Amino acid sequence: MVNDQISDTLTRIRNASQAKHHIVAVPCTKIVEAIVTILKREGFIDNYEIVASQEDSSAPVSMIIISLKYFGRKQKPAITKLERISKPGARVYRRAKKVPVILGKMGIAIISTSLGVMTDDEARKLKIGGELLCYIW
């Protein structure tokens, strides 16, 4: 049993991307689904699909199948780096004015706010802070 679903998801995506896999499966939770939706909207992944568990299978949870995105003939991954910021043992919170800009807006920070999970740019526009989940570029 994994205690930190976000770290597990980011690690699976990072490992699959480095190994040049085109798809990766991660367990489905609400927070993971919100993060994957942001990755799709921001163009870091091609697509994703939620596959419900079958009643006769040994896997009790539904899965998210993520299609990773690559560029060029050399298949460079769209995701260069994934970095987990807030961890279960050390939460990191930022006010709206202190939300970081990642690589001059070439990357994103994913933030969990009282209005839901969103990117750093959306949080700045709404003038709302929250827990910094991860940086992606």
C-alpha positions as CSV (number, residue, x, y, z in Angstrom):
1,M,0.0,0.0,0.0
2,V,1.4,3.4,-1.0
3,N,0.9,6.2,1.4
4,D,1.7,9.1,-0.9
5,Q,-0.3,8.7,-4.1
6,I,1.1,11.9,-5.6
7,S,4.7,10.9,-5.3
8,D,3.9,7.4,-6.6
9,T,2.2,8.9,-9.7
10,L,5.0,11.4,-10.4
11,T,7.6,8.7,-10.0
12,R,5.7,6.3,-12.4
13,I,5.4,9.1,-15.0
14,R,9.1,10.1,-14.6
15,N,10.3,6.5,-14.9
16,A,8.1,5.7,-17.9
17,S,9.2,8.9,-19.6
18,Q,12.9,8.2,-19.1
19,A,12.4,4.6,-20.4
20,K,10.5,6.0,-23.4
21,H,7.3,4.1,-22.7
22,H,4.3,5.5,-24.4
23,I,1.7,4.6,-21.7
24,V,1.8,4.3,-18.0
25,A,-0.9,3.2,-15.6
26,V,-1.4,4.8,-12.2
27,P,-4.0,4.1,-9.5
28,C,-7.0,6.5,-9.7
29,T,-7.7,8.9,-6.9
30,K,-9.4,12.3,-7.0
31,I,-6.1,14.2,-6.5
32,V,-4.2,12.2,-9.1
33,E,-7.1,12.6,-11.6
34,A,-7.0,16.4,-11.0
35,I,-3.2,16.5,-11.6
36,V,-3.4,14.4,-14.8
37,T,-6.2,16.7,-16.0
38,I,-3.9,19.7,-15.6
39,L,-1.0,17.8,-17.3
40,K,-3.3,17.2,-20.3
41,R,-4.6,20.7,-20.4
42,E,-1.1,22.2,-20.2
43,G,0.2,19.9,-23.0
44,F,2.6,17.7,-21.0
45,I,0.8,14.5,-21.9
46,D,-1.2,13.4,-24.9
47,N,-4.2,11.9,-23.3
48,Y,-5.5,9.8,-20.4
49,E,-8.3,7.4,-19.8
50,I,-9.9,6.1,-16.6
51,V,-10.4,2.4,-16.6
52,A,-12.7,1.0,-13.9
53,S,-11.7,-2.2,-12.1
54,Q,-13.5,-5.3,-13.1
55,E,-15.3,-7.2,-10.4
56,D,-13.6,-10.5,-11.1
57,S,-10.1,-9.0,-11.3
58,S,-7.6,-9.0,-8.4
59,A,-7.1,-5.2,-8.7
60,P,-9.6,-3.5,-6.4
61,V,-9.0,0.1,-7.7
62,S,-9.6,1.7,-11.0
63,M,-6.6,2.9,-13.0
64,I,-5.7,5.9,-15.1
65,I,-3.9,5.1,-18.3
66,I,-1.7,8.0,-19.3
67,S,-0.4,8.5,-22.9
68,L,3.0,10.3,-22.6
69,K,4.0,12.9,-25.2
70,Y,7.3,12.9,-27.1
71,F,8.8,15.3,-29.6
72,G,11.0,14.8,-32.7
73,R,12.7,11.9,-34.2
74,K,14.8,11.4,-31.1
75,Q,11.6,11.1,-29.0
76,K,12.4,13.8,-26.5
77,P,9.9,13.6,-23.6
78,A,7.6,16.6,-23.2
79,I,8.2,16.3,-19.4
80,T,11.8,17.2,-18.6
81,K,11.4,17.2,-14.8
82,L,8.8,16.4,-12.2
83,E,9.6,17.5,-8.7
84,R,7.5,16.8,-5.6
85,I,7.5,19.8,-3.2
86,S,5.0,19.2,-0.4
87,K,5.4,15.8,1.2
88,P,3.2,14.1,3.9
89,G,5.9,14.8,6.5
90,A,6.7,18.3,5.4
91,R,3.8,20.3,3.9
92,V,4.7,23.5,2.0
93,Y,2.2,26.3,1.7
94,R,2.4,29.6,-0.1
95,R,0.4,32.7,-0.1
96,A,-1.0,34.1,-3.5
97,K,1.8,36.7,-3.7
98,K,4.5,34.0,-3.0
99,V,3.4,31.4,-5.5
100,P,6.5,30.7,-7.6
101,V,7.0,31.3,-11.3
102,I,8.6,28.2,-12.8
103,L,11.3,28.7,-15.5
104,G,9.8,32.0,-16.6
105,K,6.4,30.4,-17.2
106,M,7.9,27.6,-19.2
107,G,6.9,25.1,-16.5
108,I,4.1,24.9,-14.0
109,A,3.6,24.5,-10.3
110,I,0.5,22.5,-9.3
111,I,-1.2,23.9,-6.2
112,S,-4.0,22.4,-4.0
113,T,-6.2,25.3,-3.0
114,S,-9.5,25.7,-1.3
115,L,-11.1,26.0,-4.8
116,G,-9.5,22.8,-6.0
117,V,-6.2,21.7,-7.7
118,M,-4.9,24.3,-10.2
119,T,-1.7,25.7,-11.8
120,D,0.4,28.5,-10.4
121,D,-0.9,30.9,-13.1
122,E,-4.6,30.2,-12.2
123,A,-3.8,30.7,-8.5
124,R,-2.1,34.0,-9.1
125,K,-5.1,35.2,-11.2
126,L,-7.6,34.2,-8.5
127,K,-5.2,35.7,-5.8
128,I,-5.4,32.4,-3.8
129,G,-2.6,30.4,-2.2
130,G,-2.4,26.8,-1.1
131,E,-0.3,23.7,-0.8
132,L,2.5,23.4,-3.4
133,L,2.2,19.8,-4.7
134,C,4.8,19.7,-7.5
135,Y,6.8,21.5,-10.2
136,I,6.7,20.3,-13.7
137,W,8.8,21.5,-16.7
